Amino acid sequence: MAYSETFLDDLKSRVAVSEVIGRSVKLRRDGKEFRAIDNKSLTVNDQKGIWFDHATNEGGDVLQWLQKDGLSFADAVADLASIAGVPLPNGNGQAPPRKQPAKKQEPKAKREITATYDYTDAQGELLYQVVRLEWIEDGERHKTFRQRRPDPEKPSEWLWNLEGISHGLYRLPDLREAGVDETVYLPEGEKDVETLIGFGLVATTNSGGAKNWRNDHAEALRGRDVVVMVDNDDPGRERGKTIVAALYGIASRVRVLDFSRRDIWPEAPKGADVTDWVKAREGTAEELAEIVGRLPDVKPPPFVSQFGGIPFEELDRPGPEHEFIIDGWLTVGEKSVIGGATKSGKSFLAIHMAMCIATGRQFYGNNVLARGLVIYQAGEGGRGIRKRFRAWRENFGIQQGIRVPVYILQSKVDIHSHEGDTAKLIEEIIAISRLYNLPVTALFIDTLAKAQGAADENSGRDMAVVMANVDRIAAAVPGCHVCLVHHMNAGGTKLRGHTSISANIDQVVLVAKEEGTKVRTATLDKQKDEEDGAEIRFELMQVEVGRRAIDGKPITSCVTVPAGTARTLVKGKTLVLSDDQTNIFTALKDAIADVGIPAPPELKLPKSIVKVCKVADWYNAYRAVASKEDAALRQAMGRASDKFVRLRIIGRINPYVWVTGRPVAELSNDERGEITGGDAIQEEFPEQEFAPR
């Protein structure tokens, strides 16, 4: 059953924490506290009703100790009630039997009231008392505190609870009557308040400790100069932090007085407070004033929004904004889905998108604005994923061994279950970033269905966990765009699964195959903060990536190309060049035919290569047909020569150059942008990044 806070506070005040913990742990007195004999990191403070283990950074009250030993909260309350001899409020007046038989208890020493502290309202009307109880046990004096209130039906009697009454401020009327320019001292206990009042100072505290400090307590100190006094122990310092934080922006000035400071009381015993300082050091009001006078003001830490907040007037301040990786399509640091039916070409489109980001090529006429490292997780690709990337490499003329910033993960991941791979995936992404010494620009997960593990994709709860882990990955790798490749529903009308998938995504690209044709359409169905509706029409073009050793049969895969431009690209048989590249290549063949010489033996060329020419002769042949300035002509020649070597259609050992015999095909201007390798890859990446590993 549920118990009121009043009942629980009263129950805990009846039994010393050391009495309960001492049943299973040997304790010895250590100043104002107890310390475990076999575990010196464990301390117990009866006055504050708490325990704390400094080794594990765990602590709490007596009920939390009982729960730490394996009891449920209800059983812990019942156990404590049995020790205290208090009936539980369950209607029969009897505490339920304890699960474990209690050890035989010695007769308890009588507890005597040694002090009472009246808490009143602002008009001085008594609300309740804090009562100090003391007793002698094992030759040592112990104390605890309880609260009681007048019985409204029997004014001369007390009810030992605060039912219906909130913890208040001690000597509240005195505080309200004090001048606003007087410093207010805020120690931890009522006894210390009385000590300070004896010095002629204004002082107050709250009952019930830091957990019962409320906003209205801070409001009573608005505009005041406040000195928060801290007892020399960890709970005291934690209380001080709580109260100081509550006074930021309310009190006009806040200072903290910790008597354990070396310049105040270097040998202060544990738990020492202002009253102890007065007794042990014979401290005076004048000395206290001198100490307080040199205390620094406590300034609040700079405000840092936990939710990416920014003042309106700082809208132009540099910071993360809506930026594109692929202009108009994918944004920096956000999330997208590429959705399509089976065999729609969605994965091939995702690979093309990934490679465009890594190499800086245009994506169907859209510029790549943030090129960088790409990680492609292929949970569905299996062994075929290598062929797909090799096909892209072959189509765009990237030589084997060239280092392109793309890393392919070939195993499935689980980003749903608690014991899944989210943390490991984040760790691996960061490690790959270090491997390349580049930030990760994009992560592709192909497909979401494989990565979501055992999650029910139609369950809002399950998919909320999956999408939360996607957010977790994006947050752990700042600036990284996460793209999910996903399936469509049976009708092909929307993304498969729960609507939370698309709701938590910034861009959605839907891929569909046109009936009766080989043409696919990729539609930007959702674009946060920008216009959607953009379309790309493309086809899959077969590319030979090798031949089987056993029988020479071609090994093929596909790449995406603009609709209407697909053709079979057979390895070693067909390459495409731009108009100017064709002119430069033709000039080389003319130079070899006109002024070529037999291949020198020292070049050790294949027998099929009969003639070579000098590079200078090639240059002169191109200059004869090109209408360009010398600087532009040399630049075009240099680029073309490097590309022809990379595509293995010429060979070059200075000063000689020759044609390898690999055929080329001319391409129209409309087709050139998406099929030809172009010069962008070699020009835009640093030379060392393309050096063979």
N, C-alpha and C positions, 0 to 999 in steps of 0.2 A: 504494500500500500504506500501511498505518498504521505510524507511527513512534513509538517510545517517547519519553516526555518526557525521559528521560535522554539519548538520542541527540540529540534536538533541542537540548537545553541545551548539550551538548558541542560540537555543530556550530556553534551561534551564538557560542560563546566563542572559536572559532578564528579568526574574521574580524571585524575592527573594522567597526562599522556605517558609519563614515565612508569606509572603503575601498570598500564596495559602493555607497553613495549617490554617492560621488565619481566613479564611472564615468559618471554621467549629469548630475550637478549640481556646479557649481564651488563648493567650500567654502573658507572661511578660518577660522583659529583665532580664537575669541572666549572668552578666559578658559579655563575647563576644557571648553568645548564648541566645536563648529564651527557656523558660520552660513552659509547659502547666500548667495552674492554677489548673484545676480539675484532671489532671493526671501528677503528678510531675516526673514520670519516663520518660516522653516524652520530649526530647530536640531537638532544631532546630538550625542549624548553617548555617547562610546565606553565610558566607565567604567560607565555603567548599561546600555549596549547598546540604547539607544532613540533614536528621532527623534520630533519633534513639530512640527506646522505650526500656529502660533498663529492664522493667518487662517481656517483651515477647522476648527480644533479637532479635528484628526485626528492620530494618532500610533501608535506601536507599535514592535515590534522589527524586525530586518532582514528576516525572512520576510514580515512584513506590508508592508514597503516594496516588496519584489519583487512581491507580489500586487497592490499598488496600481498597479504598472506593467503589469498585465494578465495576469500569470502565474497559473495555478492553484496551489493549495497544493503539490501534488506536484511541479510544475515549479519552483516557488520553492525547494523543498528540494533538488532536483537541481542547480539553478543554484548555490546556495550551496555545496553539496558539491563542485562542480566548481572553484569559486574556492578553497576551502579544501584541495583535494586529498584529500578524504576519500571513501572508497568507501561507497556506500549499502548498507545491509544487505539486499541482494536475492539473495544466494546466490552471485553470481559475482565479488564483490569489486570490481566496476567501477561507477562512477557512469554513469548513462545520458547520452548526448550531450545537450548543451544545445541549446535551440532556436535561440539566436543565438550566433554565434561570439564568444568572449571577446576583449576587447582584449588586446594583448600586455602582459603584466605584467612590471614591473621586478622584479629579484630582491628578495625580502623581507629586511628587516633581521632579524637574529637576536633572538629574544625571550628575555629573561633573567628568571629568577625573582628578584624583589627582596624579597619577603616571603611568609611562609606563616602561616596562622592555623588552629590546630587546633580542630576541633569534636569534642567528646567526649560520651559519655553521662553520666548523673548520677554514675556511679562514677569518671569520669575516663578511661574506655577510649576510645582514638582511633577515631572513626568515619570522618572524612574531613578534608581540608584545603581551605581556600580559598587559592588561589595568586594572587599579584599578579605579573603579567608586564609588563615594560616594554621598549620599544625606541625607537630614534631613526629618524625618517623625515622627509625634507625638512628636516633640521636641527632638528626639534622632537621632544620626548620624548612618547611615547604609552604608554598603559597599558590593561590589561584584566584580567579576573579569570576564573579557571576553578576547577573543583572536581576533586579527585582522591581516591581511596581506596586503602588498602593492598590489594595483590593477596593474597587469602587463600591462594593456592598458592605465591606467591613473596613472602614478607614484606618483602623488601628492594626490591621494585618496586611501581609504582603503576599503577592503572587510572584513566584520565582520564574517569570518569563516576561518577554516583551511583546506579547501578542497584541497586534494592532498598533504598536509603537515603533517608529524608526529610530535608529541610532542617531544621536544628536551631537552637538558641540558642547563641550564642557564650559561652564561659566559664560554662557551665551549673553545674558544681560550685561555683564561687565564688558564684553567685547563690543556690543552695540553702543555702549555709553562712552567708550574710549574715543579720543580724538583721532581723526583720520590721519594725522601726521605722526601718530605714535606707532612704533615698531611692534608687530605682533609676533610672539614666539609660539612655535608649533612643535612641542615635544611629543613623545610617544605615549606617555601615561599621565594620569591625573595627579599622581604624586609629584611629577616634575612640574606640572602647571602650578601647583601650590608652592613649590620651591621658588619659581620665577616670580610669582605674585608677591612672595616674601621680599623679593628684591625691588618691589614697586613697579614691576613690568606688566605688560598686557600679554596674557598667554591663554591658549586654549588647546584642546585636542578633541578627537572623536573617540567614542567607545567602539569596541568591536574590531579594532585593528584596521589595516589598510583595505581589507575586502569590504569594509562598511563605510569607506570614504565615498561621499557622493558629490555630484555636481553642485547641489545647493550649499554644501559646506564651503566649496570654493567660492561660490557667489557671495557668501557672508564676508569674504576677505577681499572683495573687489576693490581695487584702488589702494590696497594696503601695502605697506612695506613688511614682508613676511620673512622670518628666519625659521627654516625647517631644521629641527634638531634631530640628529640621527644617532640611535643607539649603536654601540660598537659590536654589531653582529650582522650576519648576512640578511636575516629577515628585516632588521632595522633599516639597512641600506635599501632593500627592495621597497619598503614602505616609503622611504624618502623619495625614491624615484617616482613612485605612483603619485604622491602628493605634489611634487614639483611639476610633473607633467600636467596635472590638473590645474595648476595655478598659472600656466603660460597664458598670456593674453588677458588675464583677469587681475592678478596682483600687479601693482605698479612696480614692485621690485621683489626679487626672490634671491635669498642667500641660503646656503646649506652649512650647518655647523656639525661637523663630525669630530667628536672628542678624541678619536684615535689618531688624528693627524699629529705628526711628529712635532710640529711647532706649537701644539696645544697641550697634549697629554701623551707623550710617547710611550709610557708604560701602562696605558689604560687597559684594565682587565676586560675580558670578553663580556659584552653586554652592558658595559658602562654607559651611564646616562648623565644628565646634568646634575641630578641630585648626588650621584656618586662623586662627581667632580667637586662639588661643594664640600662634601664630607672628607674625601681623601686628600684633596689639594687645598682645602680651606679657601675655595674660590669665593670671590666677592663680586658684588654687582659692578664695581668699577673695572675689575679685571675682565669680567664677561663683556662689558661694553667695549673694552679695548680690543678683545678678540673679534667680536662681531664687526667692529669698525674696519678691520682689515680683511674681512671676507670678500671675495670677488662676487659680483652679481652673476647669477646663473642665467645664461642666455638660451633661449629655445633653439634647438637645432634648425638649420635651414629647412623650410618646407619643401618636400619632394613628393609630388603627386604619385600615388600608387596606381593611378589609372590613366597615365599619359596626359594629365591636365596641362593647359597652357592659357595664360591670360589673353584676353582679346587683343590688347595693345601689343602683344608680342607675336602676332600671327606671322610676321616677316622674319622672325628669328630663325637662324639655321636649325634644321632638325628634320627628322624623318617625315617625308611627305609622300603623296600618291605619285609614284614613279613607275615607269614601264621598263620591263626587261625587253619584251617584244612590243614595239609601239602599237598601241591600240588593243593588244591581246592579253598579255600576262604582266602582272605588276610585281614590283620588288617586295619581298618579305610577306607575301600574302598566299592565298590558296586557290586552286582551280581544279576543275574536273573536266576531263575529256571523255565524253560518254558516247557509246555507240553499240550497235548490235554486233553479234558475232560475225566476223569476216567483213566488217564495215571498213577496216583499214585504220581504226583508231590507234592501235599500237604503232603502226608504221608512221602515222602522223606525229605521234608523241616522240618517236625516235628522231624524226626529222627536226622537230621543234627543239629537242635536246641538243642535237648536233649544231643547229644554227646558233643556239646560245653559246655553245662552247667555242665555235669557230668564228662567230661574228658575221656569218652570211645573212643575207636578207631571208626572211621567212615569208615566201609568197608576196614579195614586194613590200613587206613591212620591216623596217630597220630594227636590228638588235641594238638596244640602247645600253644594256648592262651585260656585257659578255663576261663569262667567267667559268669557274669549275662547275661541272654538272655531275650528279650522281644518279644513276638509273638503276632502280631496284626492279628486277624482272622476276616476279613471283610466278608468272604464268608462261614466260618465254622458254624456260628450261634450256636445253642445249641449242635450240634454234635462235636464241638471242644473239649469239656470236655471228651467225650468218647474216642477220639483219644489219648489224653494225658494219660487217665487212662489205655488204652490198652498198651501203651508204659511202663507205670509204672508196670503193672501186668506182662508183658513179661520179664522185666529186674529185677523183684523181689524187687522193692523199696516199703518199708512198708508205709502204709497210715500215713499221719502226718509228714513224714520226710520232712525237709526243703531243697528243691533243688532250686538253684537260677534261676528260670524261672517264668516270670510273663506274664499272658495271657490277652490281651485286646480283649474283645468279641464284641465290637461295631465297626461299619464302621467308617472310617475317610475320610475326603476330603482334598487332598493335591493339589488341582487345583485352586479353586475359591479364590478370594481375601479375602472373608470373611470365608474361610475354616478353617481347623483344624491344619495347619502346626505348627503355633506358640503354640497352645495348646498341640499338640503332643510332641513337644520339651520340653515344660514345664513339661509334665507328665513323659517323659523319665528321666529327671533330678531328679524329685521327687522319682521315683522308684529306681534310683541309690542311693539316700539318704536313702530310706527305707531299702535297703539291705546292705548299706555301702560298695558297690562294684561298680567298673566302669562297664558300659554297654559294653559288648563285641560284641553283635550282636542284630540287630533288624530285624525281619522277617515281611514283609507286604504281607498278603495272602488274596486277590490277588490285583495286580496292577489295574485291571479293576474296582474293587470296590472302590479302594482308589482314583482313578483319577476323581471321581465325574462326572460332566457333560462334561468333556473334550472329544473332538473328538480324539480318539487314532490314527486316520490317518492324523491328522493335525499337521504339524511340529510346528506351533505356539503354539497350546495347549499343546503338549507333551513337548515342550521346557520349558513351565511353570512348568509342573509336575516334570520333571527331575531336574529343578533348585531347586525346593522345596526338592527333595530327597537330592541334594547336600547340601542344607541349613540344613537339619536334620543331615547329616553326619558331617558337619562342626561344628554344635553346640554341638555335643557329641564326642569329640576327641577320636579316637581309636575304635569307634563303626563301625562295618561292617553292611551295610544295604542290605538285600537280598529281592528281589521282586519276588513273585510267579506270573507267568504270563501264558497266554494262547498262543497257536500256531495259525497260520493262518488256513484257511479252508483246504488247501492242506497238512497241517502238515509239511511244509518244512522250516518255519522260524517263529520267534516271531511275534505275531499279532501286527499290528499297524505300526506307522511311524518308519523309520530306526534310528531316534535319540534315541530311547529306548536302542537299543543294542550299539549304537555308544558311549554313555555316561557311559557304564558299563565296569567294569574291568574283571568280569568272567561271562560266560554264560553257564549254564548247561541245556541241552535239554533232556527231558524224553520222551521215546516212548515205546509203547506196541507192542511186536512182534505178528505178525498175527498168529492166531491159537494156541497160547500158553498163559500162564499166566505170562510169563517172561517180565519184563520191562528192558530197558537199559537207564542208565543215562550217557550221553556223555559230557565231558568238551569241548564244542564247541569253547570257547574263553578263553584265559588265558593271561592277559597282563604280559609281561616281563618273562614269563615262557612257557614251552612247553604245548600245549593243546593236545586233543585227548584221554585223559584217559577215561576209561569206567568202569561202575559198572553195573552188571546184578543182578536184584533183583526181588522178588515176594512180594505180599501182603499176610500176614498170619493173619487169623481171630483169634481174642482173645476175650474170654468172660470176660466182666468187671463187671457183676452183673446179677441179675434176677429181673424181674418185680414183684412188690409186689402183683399185682392183680391176676396173673395167673402163676407166676414162670417161665415165658418164658425167655430164656437167652437174655441178652443185650450184643451186640458184637460190636467191631470195628476192625481195622486192624493196623498192624505194618509192616514195611519193613524188609525182611530177605534175605540173599543171595539166588540166584536162585537155586532151587532144594532142599531147606531145609524147605519149608513151610509145616506146619501141623496145625491142629486145636488145640489151647491151651485153654482148658476148665477150667474155674476158679475152683480151688480145686481138679483137677483130674490129671493134668500132669505137672511135673516140670522136668528140665534137669540139670544134674550135670556133672562135668568133671570126668576124670578117678580117680584122687586122691581123689576128694570129694566123689566119689562113694565108694572107699575103706574105707574112714573114716566113712561114713554112715553105711556101711556094718559092720564095727567093732563095732559100737554102737549096732546094732541089735544082733550081736553075744554075746556081753557082757550082754545084757539084758536076752538073752536066757540061757547063761551059769551061770551067778552069780547074776541075777536080783532078786529083792525082791518085795513083794506085795507093791502097791502104798500106802505110809503112809497116813492116813486119814487127817493129818494136811495140806497136800498139796492141798486138795479139788479138785482133778482132776476129769474129766469126767469118768463115769463108763466104757467107752470104753477103757480107759488106765488102764490095769491091773497091769503091772509090770514096775518098774524103776530100774536103776542101779546108782552106784556112778560114778562121773566124772573120778575118779582115775581108776576104772575098765575099763571104755571106753578107757582111755589113754593106759592102759596095753594091751588091745585087739588090738589096732592099732599098737603099738610098736612091737607086735609079728609078724605082716605081713609087716611092712614098713622097707625098707633098708635106713634109714636116721640117721644122728647124732641127739642127743637129742635136741639140740637147734633148728634145722630145723623141727624136729618132733613136738616140742611144738608150733612153729610158725604156722605150717600147721593146727594143731589141733585148735589153737585159732581162726584162720581165718575162718575155716570151721564151728566151733561151732557158731561164731557170725552170719555167713551167714544162717545157718540152722534155727537159732532162727528167723532171719529177714524174712525168707521165710516160717516160721510157719510149718516146717516139724519136728522140735523137740521142746520140752519144757525144760526149765532148771531153777531150783531153787536150788542153791548150798546147799548141795553137790550132789543133785540128778539130773538126766537127763532122758528123756524118748522120745519115738517116738510118734508123734501126729496121725499118720495114713494117712497123706497126701502122695499119691503115688509120686514117682519120676521116671524119665526115663534117661537112659544113653545116651550120645551124642558123636558122633565121633569127632576126633580132628579137621577135616575140618569145622565142623559146629559150634564148640564151641565158636569161637570168636564173632559171631554176635547174637547168640540167648541166651546164658547163661548170667545171671546177672554178674557173675564173682565177683572179690573182689575189682575192681578198685573204685567203687563208695564209699564204706565205707572207704577204705584205704586212698584215696587221699583228701577227704574233711575233714576239722576239725570236731571233734566230735560234737561241739555245733551247727554246721550248719545243722546237721541231727537230732537234738533233736525235738520232736514233739512240735508244737506251742501251 
